[in-house]
Amino acid sequence: MTLSTVDTADQVRSRVQPAMRALLDRLDQRNRLVAGYQIGFWDADGEPAEAGGKGLRPALALLSARAAGAPLDLAVPAAVSVELVHTFSLLHDDLIDADTERRHRPTAWAVFGPGPALLAGDALQSLAYDVLIDAPNGGAATRRLGAAVARLTAGQAADLEFEGREAVGLDECLRMAADKTGALISCACTLGALICGAPADLVAGLSRFGEQIGLAFQLVDDLLGIWGEPERTGKPVGSDLAARKWTVPTVRAATSDTPAGREFALRYREKAGADEGELARLIELSGAREWTTQYASRRVRSAISGLDRLELPEDVRRELANLAVRVVGRDH
């Protein structure tokens, strides 16, 4: 089950995925194979497979067109482009983090090698701009996507830089999370509306909604990286703790000024002497797990409240609100 509502998920499968498959045919065979494997269209030998992923970003792009009162067909390029950029970011992210498993199977770089995974990601980003620039109001939409990619890569760079530091502040960690994940989700909430020529105040309101749920999404990802069940998440649990990555729960614990938080900070900086289970226990005792959960919930409530100030069709308002609630309630 994807994060999007059933009807919108059906639209992603019936409209967006076929368009993505057609676009992959523009690539050379090597990049096409790696890119399609990452999306889940086929296995490492090119045999058909069922696409994975949550479908959140393309669903938001479709909903943003409906928010503007436009037909969904106009928003398909927006939905395709944002999902291609998301896939490019995952290809690079897995390589940067040396993750060997995603969605219950080996990551693309682990199968094809670092170079092919990197190049396939580059090829997908190029396709994303190509499909968007040719759409109505494509110039504005492409600039918006480019700005989101700039923030995404800045967030990834900050995430990587944090790994070499003994301490990270909570505010800068939240900014990193907002850039790394919130920027593209916020962009997805605007692209369909931009293509359809929506009023500026509606586009801005949808952007704020996406920014809030995007940050919440990343915080839930951080929590699942520590306490999620691998059979649900499709990734090994505890890898962030083993690598001593700074995420919102770990930073909150280390800066909590509680006995458990001080002990956690000491052990985390030592990079030895405590296994992932003990570190997770200290995070929870410090109150950081609960704090992160509640912070994500507040962001979602704020996002939903913001929808009330926008002129939206009621069915779209309801779908966006339901989707936001699912962001914090998910287990994968």
N, C-alpha and C positions, 0 to 999 in steps of 0.2 A: 504494500500500500504506500503510495507516495504521500508527500506532505500536502499536495494540492487537493482541492475538493474533487469528488469523483468526476463531475462533468468536465471540469477544467483539465483534469488528468487525462480524460479521454481525448480532449482536443490536442493535448501535447502529443499523445501517441498517434492520433490520426492525421494531424496537420504538420506538427513541428518535426517529428522524427523522420518522416519520409523526405521532407525538404533537406534535413541534415544529411541523410544518406545520398541524396542527389548531389549535394555540394561536395561530399567527399570524393565523388567521381572526378572532380576537377584536379585532384591531387595526383602526383606520381604514385606508383604502386607501393613503394616502400612507406612513404608517409601515410598513405591511405590505410594500409594494413595496421600500422601502429595506432593511428587516430581512431579507427573504427573499433579496435580492440579496447582502447581506453573507454570509449563511450559504452561499449558492450554490444555492439552490433554483430560481432563475430569473435571467434576464439583466435588463438595465436596462429592457427593454420588457415584462417579466413573462412572457417565454417560458421554458419549462422548461429547466433546466440541471442538471448533476450537482453535488451538494453537494461542497464541498471540505473542507479541514481534516483534522487528524490523528485526531480522535475520541478523544484521550487522556482528557479529563476525564469524558465520559459513560461510557467504558469502565471507568474506575476506580470510578465510582459503582455500576455494575452489579456489578463484582467485589467491592465492599465488602459488598453484600447477600449474595452467595454466601459471603463469608467468615463471615457470621453464620448461614449455613445456611438462608437464606430464599429463596423463589422470586423470580426476576428481575422478575416483573410488579410486585412491591411497590416495586422500586427505580427504575422508569421515571420517576416524578416527580422523583426526585433527579437522575437523569442529565439529564433535560430542563432542570431549573432551573440546574444548574451550567454547561451548555453555553450557555444563554441569557445568563447573566452573563458568560461568557467572550466571547461575541459582542458584548455591550454594551461590554466593555472594549476590544476590538479597534476598534470604531467610533470610540470616543473617542481611543484611542492613535494611530490613523492621522491623525486630525485634529490632535492635539497636535503630532505629529512632522512634519506636512505630507507624509506619505508618499503617493505617488500610485499605487503598485502593490502589490498583495498577491495571492498565489496566481495569478500570471500574468495578472492583469487589473486595470483601474483600481480604486482604492479607492472606497468608497461616497461619501465626501465629494467626491472628484474628479468623480464622475458627477452626483450630485444636489445638491451644495452643502454647505457646513459646517453650516448650520442643520438641514436634514433629517437629516443623519447623526447629529448630536447628539441630536435628538429621538427618532429611531429607537432609539438606544442606551438612552435613558431608558425608552422603552416596553418594551424587552426586559427591562430590570431589573425593572420592575413585574410583568411576566408571570412572571418567575422566582419571585418571592415568592408570587404568587397560586397557582401550581401546587404549590408546596411546602407552604404553610400548610394546604392541604386534605388532605394525605397523612397516614397514621398517624404519630403522634409528630411532627406537622408543626411544632409550636411550637419544640421543641428544634432541629429541623433548620433552621428558618428563622432562629433566632438564630445558629446556627453559620454559615450562609451570610452573614448580615449582618456578623458579625465578620470573615469572610474578605474581604468587599467593603471594609470599613473599612481593613484592612491593604493590600489591593490599591491603593486610592486613595492611601493614605499613601505607598506605594512609588512610585507614579506621580508624586506631588507631589515626593518627594525626587529622583527622576530628573530632573524638570524643573528643580528648584532647582540641581542639580549643573551644569547647562548654563551658569549664570552665574558659576561659580567657576573660579579658576585651578588649584586643587588639590583633590583628594578623597582621603580615607583609604581604605585597602583594606577595613578592617572595616566602615565605614559603607556602602561600595559593596556589600559582600556582604549587609548587612542590607537595603539597598534591593532587591537582586535577590530575596532571600528573600520580602520583602513583595510585590513586584510580581508575581511568578510563583508562588513556593512556596506562598503563602497559599491560593490558589484550588485548586491541585492537592492540597494537604493536605486541604482541605475536601472535595473530590471523593472522596477516599479514605474519608471518614467518613459522608457523607450517606446512602448506601444502608444502611449498618449502623445509623445512628441511626433511620431510618424503621422498620427491622425490629426495633428494641428490643434491640440487641446490648449485651452487658456493657460497662461503662465502660472496663475495661482493654483490651478489644479495640479499641474506638473510639480510645482514646489511642494504642495501638500503630500502628494504621493511619494516624493523623494524623502520627505521627513518620515513618513510611515515606514518606508523601506530601510532607512538608516537605523531606526529603532529596532525593528525585528531582525535586521542583519546583525546588530551587536548581540542581541539575545541569542540568535542562532549560534554565534561563535562561543558564547559563554556555555551554552548547552553542550557544544562540541568539546569544550575544555573539560566539562564534568564527565562526559561519556568517555573521554580519553583516560580518566582515572578510575571511574566506577562502572563504566558500561560493560555489557556482556559481549564478548567477542563474537558469539554466534549471531548476535543481533547487529552489532556495529560493522562486522566484516573486517575489523582490524585488530591487531594484538592489543590487549589492554595493558596499561602501565608503561607504554613505550616512551611517553613524554616524561614520566618520572625517571625512568632509567637513563634517559638522555639529559636529565636535569634541565629541561626546558622551563622557561618562565611563562606561565599562563596565568590567567586571572585568579584561579583558585590558589595556585602556588604563591603568587605574589601577595594575595590577600592574607594567606597564612603567615608568610614570612614577615609581613608588616603589621600583624594584628596586635603585637605587644601582649600576647598571652603566654603562659608557660609552655603550652603545646606549640605555639607559633615560634617562640624563641628556640625551642629544641628542634623544630622542623628546619628553621633557617640554618642552624648550625650543621645539622646532618646533611642538608641539601648542598651546602657550600663545600662540604668535605668530599662529596661525590663518592663516598664509600662508607661502609659501616651501617647501612640501613637498607633493607630491601624495599621494593615498591609497596608492599602491603603495609609495612610499618610507617612509611611516609604518608600513605593515604590516610592511615589512622590518625596521624598527627594533624593533617590538614583538617580532618573532620572535627577533632577535638578543639582545634583553634577557632571553630565557627566559620571557617572559610567556605566550606561546602554549602552551608545554609545561606551565607551571605551572597554567594554567587547565584544560587538558585533564586533568591528573592530579588536580587538586582535584575536578573533576566526577566522575571515576572513583572517588575515595575516598568521595564522598557516596553514590554508587550502591552501592558495596560495603557501606557502613555500613547503608544501607536494607535490603539483602538480608539482612544479618546479623541485623537487628532482627526480621525475619519469623520467624526460628528460635525466637524467644522467645514467639511468639503461637500460640494454639491455632487452627489453620486447617485446612480440608480441603486435602489435599496438592495437588490439581489447582489450587486457587486460589493456594496458595503458589507453585507453579511458574509460573503465568501472571503473577503480580505480579513475580516475579523476572525472568522473560523480558522483560516490559515495561520494567522498570527498565534492563536491559542495552541495550535498543533506544534508550532516551533518549539515551545517550552515543554510540551508534553511528550515529545518523541523519545524513543529509546535507541535510535540508530541514526 
